[in-house]
Amino acid sequence: MRRAEYFSELRQDVGFAWRQLLRNPGFTLVALLTLALGIGGTTAIFSAVYAVVLKPLPLRDPARLLFVGETFQGMPSDMSAGNYTDANAGVTTFENGLAAEQFSSFNLSEGGTPERVIGARVTANFFDVIGSTPAIGRVFRPDEDRPGSEGVAILSHRLWTRRFGTHASVVGRDIRMNGSKYTVVGVMPASFDLTSDSEELWVPIAFTPERKAMHDEHYLTVYGRLKEGASPQQALGELRAVAMRLRKEIPRDAAELTFAIVPFIDQFVGDYRSRLLVLLAAVGVVLLIACGNVANLLLARGAARGREIAIRAALGAGRWRIVRQFMTESGVLAVASAALGVVLAKWSLAAVIAWSPPDVPRLEQAQIDPLALGFAVAIGLLSSAIFGLAPALRVSRIDVQPALREGARGATGGGFRDRLRAGLIVAEVALSLLLLFGAGLLIRSALALQRVDPGFDPNGVLTARVALPAASYSTPGRIIATFQQMADAAAAIPGATRASVSSFAAMGGGGGTNGLLPEGRPFALADLIPSVLRIITPGFFEAMRVPILKGRGFDDRDRAGGQKVMIISAALAARAFPGQDPIGKRMGCCEPGPNNSQDYKVVVGVAGDIRSYGPATPPSPEFYLPLPQAPADAWNWTQRNMYIIVRTNGDPQMLSRPLRAAISRIDPDLPLFDVRMMNQRLAANLATARFNTLLLTILGCVGLALAASGIYGVIAYVVSQRTQEIGVRIALGATESDVVRLILGQAIRPVALGAVVGIAAALAAGRVLTTQLFEVSSADPMTMVGVVGALMAVALVASAVPARRAASIDPTRALQAQ
């Protein structure tokens, strides 16, 4: 009976709440929009966080999956085939052993226009270790992971759909890639397409005995799956034992060898975990500000309903019955706001996905699904408790007799002498300042990044990539001749002013690292200078507008069989030859060979530094080799993949079509891919910083607008409650400016207190953004002064309108209203 009575009362309360909301459309509309904005934003960012960070990976027990890598001079590094072979043989804590992957690309000429497809060469146990099985077909057999037997391939679901129309008959079918025949043996499920730019096909890596013995070329990504009951510490201990053995057996290659392990999910998500969690916290702050606004609205509405509450109490309604009624009204308002918030969340999520950098893993899978709907409802009900409880408790303490005698006016007190309302304003201002300070730091950081000189001129440059298949281009002589022919053909395009071919373009992929040592220094791995290598043709420095600071660039003298030469960057010159002129000095770009022989090259030029990996990354030591003198084994680790760089005085996009035609005349089976202007590469590098800055700035502005509307609403309510008092003051001789100063003076106190609290909170929370800042301190005083000044100015404007209205009160009418 009690349960039935409770639900009967609840049904009545819900119906009464709806009638109250419909009876006050102005209040309802403002409260709905305010809460929906907070709930919708929170739900959208939660959906993104869930898709990227929280959603379980479609792999078998992903918690046991690890990345296994090397470190050199404290920096993470890929693993060499030799070190992988020894590590795989020397560890027992991994299920199915260690799996290796070498990212690669393939010229796919089957089923239409030739296309460059990003894929990988993997060991036969790769899919077993990763923890996924094909949707159709099978994985690789061990006998297929051998030289001469590797002509099999597994397709991604995305490639299968795009090129083969989801026909199951593709399994067992022969396709042509890189000029060779491969038999498709399997197709992975759609869930295995973990990111929009992940690999689209896999072939066996088929290590030769020579590659298994090679310890000084580091290009493998290695995975391990812990056995049931094994710990990462056990695995790391076994890997350390392997490293110690290799240091003793092959000190020339492994004197500095150490292994490191990282959970797969941490490596997969990267720093997007912290970035998205910061955004989720920021949108949560916006929701709290919205709750503060609605709480103030409910306080004002509760004061206006003083007589109604007094009558309820006089008729026998207990305090908790009144509280329950008001909490029910808050709940109804919250659920309605959640419904509207879901619509806003859908639009907001689409905008977040559209504005986000292209490499955020799984973000494109984010959606407003049942989980997001449940989150929206839950956050709505939580919000109702946050903004509804205090007003409900306030109105339940009403003094019945004065309320019945006085009616609505003055029933619950008001003004800034009301500590609850003042406290809500303090909280809103503090939270708004917190958001604005974070946005200000990111804006200043973004501006600092844009002012950085990348070391080259990105304007007017078109870049494209091309890769030569091993089957057709097997000898270094033909590879070099073909790339030189491409450079000449690009330079001959009408409108091109300079052109070059390079193994690495700034803001692009590639850029293998070699350890360099000046002549005369004893060889030691710890003393090698890690330096980024570029193999280039003459014209690179002119095409990129990188200055030659000393010496000369490459020319026709730098040919095969001639004196071996190199050009080094200013950063490398400073480390290798501090305080000396490097021109004419010699450096070795690889470890000593047999009998301690060394392949030295003469430094003929010093080039300006390039921030090859983005404006936020300091210039690395770099060196350049002329294409005709490229080492023969360079074509293995570059996989015969080069960039074509063309500069023009006009629109670089206009060069795309003639460049494709020029390459097609050289070899019609070679697709040109990754065709982009250098400006686009630079912008893509800054996309992550721009994404966070934009969203946090929008949230900061929304928070500021909500805080301003809250300040305005409270002061307007204060003025309405003090109409008689203000009328008396004016009747006794107070001027308009006196009244304005009175209202503004009282309004600014909670704002100032909120600013003080916000400053303390912002300085503490600013440390969270440290890793996202560039040349800006997390306690930057200039940003703080600007944010506080902007916030106070907005608060003054929000206060000025009702203050001016108060100053124009007719004292006669104000006194008669009593």
N, C-alpha and C positions, 0 to 999 in steps of 0.2 A: 504493500500500500504506500509505504514511504517512497519507493522507487517510482511508482506510478504518479504520485503527487509531484515528485521532483521533475519528471519529464513533462508533466502537464504545465507546471510553472515555467519550465524552460521553453516550451512551445509558445506560451503566452508572452514571455520575455522577448523571444525572437520576433514574434509578430509585432509587438509594441516597438521594438528597435527599428524594424523596417518602416513603420509608420512615422517614427521620429525622424529618420533620415529623409524620407520623402517630404516631410513637412518643412524641413530646413534645407532646401536644395543648394543654397550658397555654401553653407557649412559642409554639406555632404560632398559637393564637387571639389572643394579645396582639399578636404581631408583625403578623399579618394585619390586625387592626382598626386598629392604629396606622398602618401604611403605607396602607391603603385610605382612611383618613380624609384623609391628605395628598394622595394621588393623586386621589381623587374630587373634593375641593375644587378642586385645581389644574385638573383637566379641565373642571369645570363653568364656572369663571371663564374659562378659555381659550376655551371654546365661545362664551361671551358676548362676549369681546373679538374673536373672529374674526367673529362675525355683525355686530357694530357697527362695528369699526374695520378689520379686515383683509380681510374678504370683498369681492371686486371688485364694484363697482356694476354693475347690469345695463344699462349705458349704453355706447355706442361710445366707446372710448378715453377714459375719464373723467379721465385725467391732464391732458388738454388743456382740460377744462371749468373755467371760472372764474366767480365772482361778480364783477360790476362794480358798484360803488356810489359814493356821494359821501361826503364828510365835511364836517361843519360844526362849527367850534370844537373840532376834534380828535375829535369823536364820529362814528361811522358813521351814515349816513343813506340812506334809499331815494332813488331818482332821480326827478326831475320828467320829465314827458312831453317838455317842450321840450329839456331837457339830453340826454335819450335820443335824440331825433331828430337833434340836432346831433352827438352822439358817434357815432351809427350811420353818419352820412354822412361823418364825418371820420377813420375808422379803416380800415385795410386788412389788419391782421394777424389778423382774426377770420374764420373760415370761416362763410359764410352770414350774416355780419353779426351784430349784437347782437339778442338776443331779450328782450322785456319781458313781465312777468307782474304782474297786479294781483289779489291774492287777494280773493275775493268769496264770496258765499253766494247760494243760489238756493232759492226756494220751488218744490219739485218736486211737482206735483199729479197726475202720471201714474202709473197702476198701483197705486192704493190710497190710503191716508191721506196727506194733504199732509205733506211732510217738508222740513226745512231741510237743504240739502246744501252742504257746503263745497266750493268750486271755485275757478276762476280765469279771468280774461280774459287772453288771451295774443295775441301777435303771430303772424302766419301761419307764421313761420319757427321757432317755439318748439321743436317736436319735432325738427326738423333740427339745431338748435343743441344741444339737450339730448342727442341721440344715441339716439333710440328711435323705433320705428315701431309702428303699431297692429297688434294681433293679427288683427283683421278690419277691413275698411274702409280709410280713407285719412286723411291729415292735412288741414289746412285749405289751401285755395288762396289765393293772394294777392288775388284778386278778392273773396274772402269776408271779408277783413279791411278792409272799408270800411263807413262808415255806411250803414245801410239794407240791407246784404247779410250781416249777421252772424248770421242766424238758423240757425246750424248748431252742433252740439255733438259732442264726443268724450267717451265715458264711460270711467271707470276699470273695471278688471276687477271690483273689489269692488262697485261700484254696479250694474254689469251683472248680477252674480250675485244681489245682494240684491233688486233691484227688477224685474228683467226675466228671471230664471230662466235665464240663459245662452243665450237663444234668439238665434241668428245673425240672425234676421229683424228684430232691432231696428235694424240698419243700414238706413237709408232711411226709417225710421218717424218720424213727427212726435210730439213730446212737448210738454207745456206746462210752462213754468217762468216764474216771476215774471209770470204772466198773459199770456205771449207764446208763440208757437209756435216750436219749434226742431226741425230735422231732424238726427237722429243720423247722422253720417257715418263713425264709427269707434269701436272699442273697444280700449283699450290692453291689453297683456299683463299677467298677474298679477304678473310681476316688476317692473313699473313702479309698483306700490303700495309705494313705498319705506318708508313708515311707516304705522302703524295709524291715524294721524289726518291723512294727506296728502290732497291734493285728490282729489275724486271725479268731477269733470267739468271740461271746458274749453270755452270759447266764444271767438270772436275778440274782440279788444279794440276794434277799429274806431275808432281815434283820429279825432276831428274836426279840421279845420284849427285851430280855436280851442284845442283841447287840445294840439296839437303846438306851438303858440306859447306855451304856459304854462310858465314856468320856476320858479314859486314854490310849486307844490304837489308835494310829494315823496311818492309812493306806489307807485312801481314797483320790483319786484325784477328786476334785469337780469343776463343770462347772456351769456357769450361763449365760443366754442370757438376756440382758437388754430389757425392753419393749421399744416400740417406744416412743421417747421423754424423756426417763429416762437417767440420767447421771451416770457415775461411782461414782461421789461424793455422790449422793443420795443413791446408793446401799451400799457404804462403811459406810455411816451414819447409815443405818438400821442395818448393821452387827455389828457396834460398840455398838449399843443399846443392841443387843442380847448378845454380849460379857460382857457388864457391868452387865446385869441381871444374867448371868451364874456365874460371879465372886462372886456375893453375895449369890446365891443359892447353889452352890457347890464349895466353896473356896478350898476344898482339891484337886480338879482336875482342876479347872479353874481360880485359883488366878492370873495367868499370861497370861490368854487367850487374844489374839488379832487376828483379821482377816486382811487379805490383799487380794487385787485383782490385777491381771496382765492381760493385753490384751492377748487373745489366741495366736495371731500371734507372739507376742514378746516371749512368752514362747515356742512356737513351733519352731521358728527359733533359739532362744538362741543367743549365742555370734558369731554364724556363720555369722550373718548380718554384724557385724563390720569387721570380718576377710575377708569376700569376698569383701566388699567395699574397704578395704585396697588394696587387690589384683587388683581390678578394677582401683583404682587410680594409682597403680604401673605400670600396663600395659598401662594406658593412658600416663604416663611419657615416657615409651618406644616409644609410638607413636609420642610424641612431639620431642623426640630425632631424630626419623626417619624423621620427617618433617624438622628439622633443617639440616639434611644431604642432603635431596633432595633440599632444598632451596639453599644450597651452590653449589650443582651440577648445578642448574638452573642459578645461578649467573655466574658461570664459562662458561656455555653454552651461556648465553646471551652476555657475553663479546666476545666470539668467533663469535657471529652473529652480531657484531657491524655494519659491512658494510651493511648487509641485512636490518637492522633496519633503518640505515641512508637513504638507497635508498627508503624504504617505506615512510619515513617522507618527503623526497624530492619530492616524487610523490604525496604528499597531504594527507597521512594518518595522522589523528590527534592523539594526545597522548592517548586518551581513546580508540581509535580504536586499537592502538598497545597493550594497556593494555588488551583489551578484547581478542585479538588474543592469547596473552601469557596465560591468565587465562583459555581460552578454551583448550590450550595444557595441562595446569596443570590439568584441569578437566578430560580430556581424560586419562591422566596418572593415575589419582586417581581412575577412574572407572575401568580401567584395573587392577590396584593394588587391588581394592576391590574384583574383581572376583577371582583373585589368592588368596587373603586373606581369602575368604570364604572356599576355599579348605584347606588352612592351619588351619583355625578355626575348621573345622570338625575334623582334626587329633588332634589338640591341645585339643579340648573339650573331645575327647575320652581318651586322656592321663590324663587330669584333673580328670575325673570320675574314671579312674582306680587307680590313686594315692591317691584319697581322702579318708578320714576316712569313715568307713561304716555307721556312724550314721548321716551324713549330710542330713537333711530332703529334700526329693524331688530332690536331685541332679541327681539321675539316670534318671529323666524325662527331663533333659536339652537336647536340640537338636538345630540344625541349621535349624530353621523353617522360615516361611515368615517374622516373626518379626525380627529374627536375620539377615536375608538377607537385610531387610530394614535398620536395624541399620548399617550394613556393608557399604551399599551405602551412607547413611547419613554421617557416620564418614569419608568415603572416600572423599566426596564432601567438608566436613568441613576441612579435611586435605589439600585439594587442595587450599582452601582459605588461610590456614595458611602458607603453604610453597610456594605458587605461587604468592601471592600479592606483597610482597616486591621485588622479582626479576623483576616482571612485571613493577612495578613503576620505578625501577632502569633503565631498558633498555628504558623505554618510555621517559626518560629525556636526552637521548643521544644528544650530540652536533653534528649536521649534517655535517658541513664542515670539522672539524678535522677527523671525522670518515671516510668520503669519501676519505680524503687525506691519512690517515694512515692505512686504512683497519681495520682488526680485532684487531691487536695488539695495546694495550693501549687505546682502544676506551672507555672503561668504568673504567679505573683505576683498581688497584688491590693491592695485598699485605695486610699486616696487618695494613697498614695505612688506609685500607678500613674498616671503623667502622662497617658496616653491617656484613661483614664476620667475623670480630673479635667478634662481639656481638653474632653471632650464635654459635661460638665456646665456648664463655663464658657460654651461656645457656646450650649447650650440656654437658659440663663438670659439671656444677652445678647440672643438672638433674641426670647425671650418679652417681655423688657422693651421691645424695639423695637416690637413689635406693640401692647403695652399702652399705651405712650406715645402712639402714633398714635391708638388708640381713645380714650384719655383726652382728647386735644386735641379730637377731633371731638365727644365727649360734652359737654365744656365749651362748645364753640362752639354746639352745639344748644341747650343750656340757656340760653345768652346770647340766642339768637334768640327763644326762647319768652318771654323776659322783656321783649322789645322791645314798646313800645306802638305799634301800627300807626297810631294816630291816629283810630281809629273803633272801634265796638263790633261785632264780628262775630256775637255771639250773638243768636239770634232773628230773623235776617234771611234772607229768601228772595230770590234773584235769578234772573232769566230774561231771555232775549234775544228780540227780535222785529225783523223787517226788513220794510219796506214795498216791494213791487215797483214799479219805475219806471213800468211800463205803466199801473198803476192809480192811482199816487200821483205825479203828474208836477209838481204845483205846490207851492211852499213853503207856501202857505196851508193846503192840505188835509193836508200832512204834519204841520204843527204842530198843527192841530186834532185829528188822529187820535191823535197821541202824548199830547196833553193829555187826550183822552177816555180813553185807556188808564190814565193816572195817576189820574184820578178814579174809574174803575171798580175799580182795584186798591185804592184807599183805602176803597171801599165794601164790600169783602169782609168778611164777619163774622169777627172775630178780628184783623183788621189794625188796627194803631194808627197807623201812618204809611206813606205810599207816595210814590214819586217815579219819574220817568223820567229817565235820564241817558245821555249818549253814551258814558260810560266808568265802569265800576265797578272799584273797587280789586281787584287780583288777577285782572282780566279783560282781554279784548282791547280794542283801541281806544286812545283817548288820543292823538289827534293833537297835534303840537307846533307852536306858533306863536311867532314872535319878537315880543316886546313892547318898547315904548320909551316912557318917561314923556314927557309933553308938555313942550316947551321944549328938549329935547335934539336936536341935529342928527342927521339920519338917517345911520346907517352900519351896514352888515350886521354888522360886528365887535362893535358895541355892543348889538345886540339880545339880549334875555334869553330864551333858549328856555324856553317854559312850556307845560305840559300843559293842554289845554282840555277842560272839561266843559260841555256844554249840558244844563241841568237844569230841572226844574219845582220850584216851591216844595214844601218837605217833604223835600228831599234831606238837608239837614243834620240834621234831626230823625230821619229814617229811619236814617241812618248814625251818628247821635250824634257828629257832628263839631261842636265848639264854634265859635260865632261870637265871636271875641275882641274885635272892635271893630265898631261900626256895626250893620248889620242884614242879615237874609237877604232873599231875593226875596219879593215879594208881588204883589197885583193891580195895583199901580202900575207894575210893570215889564212893560208891554205893547207890542205893535207900535205904532210911531208916537210912543211916549213918549220920555222922556229915555233915551239909551242908557247902560246901567249894567253894572258887573261887580263880582264879589267876587273878591278875591285871597287866596292863601294867605300864611301868616306868612313862609315862605321867600321868596316873591316880593316881599313888602312890604320885607323886610330888604335885598334887592338893589336894588330900584327906588327906595326912599325911605329910605335908611339914616338913622336918628335922627330921622325925621319921622313925623307923623301922616298916613297915606295917605288917610284919609277925605276925600272931596271932590276929590281930585286926579284928573287924567285921564291915561289911557294909550291908546296906539294899538296895536291888535292885528293890524296888517298893514302892509305897506310903503306908502309914500306913493303916492297915485294921480296922475293927470294934474295938472299945475300944482302939484305937491308938496302936494296936499290930503291930509288924514289923517282916518281914521275913529276919532275919540277916544271913549272911554267913561269915565264917571265911576265911581270906586271908591266903593261904598256899604258895603262890609263887608270884614273880614279874618277868614278862617276858619283854624282850626287845620290844621297840616300833616298830610298823609296819606302813609304809605309805600305808594304805589299799586302798586309793582312788587315788594313783598315786604319782610319785616323786615330783610333784609340790605342793602337799597338805601336810601340816605339820601333824605329827602323832596325831591322836585323842586319848583321853582317851579310853581304851578298857578293857573289862573284859571277862573272860572265865568261863563257867560252864561245869562240866562233864555231858556227855550225860545221865547217869542214874538219875541225879538229875535235869533234865530240868523241868521247871514248866509245868503243864498240858496244860495251855492255850498257851504256846509257839508254839504248833503245829498248832494252828489256824492262828496266824500271820505269821508263816513261811510256812504255807500251806504244811507242811510235806516235804519240799524241802531242800535237803542237797547236799553238795559237797563231792565227794570222791577225796582224795589227795593221790597220790602214788609217792614215790621217787625211782629212780633207778640209778645205776652207768652207765647204758648204754643209749640207745636212748629211751626217754619216749614214742615216737610214737609206739614203738613195744609193749607197754603194752595195747594199746587200744583194740585190738581184744580179748586178754585173759580177760581183765576187763569186757567187754561186756558179754563174756561167763559166767564169775563168777556171774554177776548180774542176768543173765537169769536163771541160776540154782536156784537162790533164788526165783525169780518170773518171769516167761517168759513173762508176760504182762507188765513189767516195762521197758520202753525204756530209754537208757542212752543218754543224750543230752548235748549240749554245751561242747563237748569233745575237750579240747585244752591244749597245754603245757603252763606252767606258763610263759615261755618266750614270748609266743604269747599274753598272756593277758597283760603283761607289755608293749610289743611293741604296742598293740592296744591302750593302755592308752596314749602313746606318739604320736599316729598317727596324731592328729590334729596339734601339734606343728611341727612335721616333714613335714606335707603337706605344711603349710605356709612357712616354712623355705626353702623347696625345690623350690617352685614356685618363691618366692621372690629372691632367689639366682640365679635362671635361668634368671629371668628378669633383675637382676642387671648385670649379665655377658653379656647378650644381649645388654643392654644399654651401657656398657663399650666398647664392640666391635664396636657398632655403633659410639660412640664418638671417638674411636681411628681411625676408618675409615674416619670420618669427619675431624679430625685433619690432617691425612695423605693427604686427598684430597686437603684441603686448602693449606697446605704447598707445595704440589706438584704444585699446580696452581701458588703459589707465586714464586716458583723457575722458572717456565716457563715464567712468566711475567718479571722476573728480570734477564733473561739470559744475556742480554748485560751488565747490570750493574755488574753482578758477573764476566763476562769475563774481564771487565775493571779492576776490583779489582785484579784479578789474574795476569793480564798483568802488573799491577803496583807493584806486589811483594807480594800480599796476599798469605799466605800459605793455604793448605787444612784445617788445624785446625782453621785458622782465619775465613774461610768461614763457616765451620760447626758451630763455636761459634756464628757467626752472625745470621745464620738461626735459630739455636736453641734458641738463646737469644730472638729473636723476636717472635718465636713460643710459648715460655713458658709464655710470659706475659699474653695473654688471658686465657691460661690454669690456671695460678696461680690466676687470678682474678675470674675465674669460680669456682676454689676450695674454695676461700673465700666466694663467694655467696652461694655455695653449703653447706658449713659448717653451715652458718647461717640458711639456709632452713632446713637442716637435724636436727639441734638442736630443731627447732620449730616443725617440723613434727614428730620427734621421740616420742613425747608424745602420739601420736595416738597408738603406739605399747606397751604402758606401761602395759596394761592388758595381753599382750601375752608374757611378758618377765619374766624370772626367775633368780633371783640373779644377774641381770644386769641392770644398770641404763640406762634410755632412752637417757642420755647424756654421755655415757661411753667414757672416753678419750682414752682408749686403742684401742677401735674399731675405733674411729675417726682417730687416728694416723695411724693405719694400712690401713684404706681405702684411706686416702689422700696419703700415701706413695705408695700404689698399683696404684692409679690413675695417680700420677705423673710419676711413672716408665713406665706405659703403654704409656703415652703421650710422654715421651722422646723416647721410642722405635719407636712410630709412626712418630715422627719428624725426627728421625735419618736417616731413609732410604732416603727421599728426600734431606736431608741436605748433606748426603754423595754424592748423585748424583750431587748436586750443586757444591761440591768441586772438582768433576772430570770433570767439563766443560772445553772444549778446548777454550781458549780465542780467538784464531784466528778465529775459526768458529763462535763463539758468535759475534765477531765484524763484520764479513762478513754478518751474518744473517740480520743485520740492513739494 
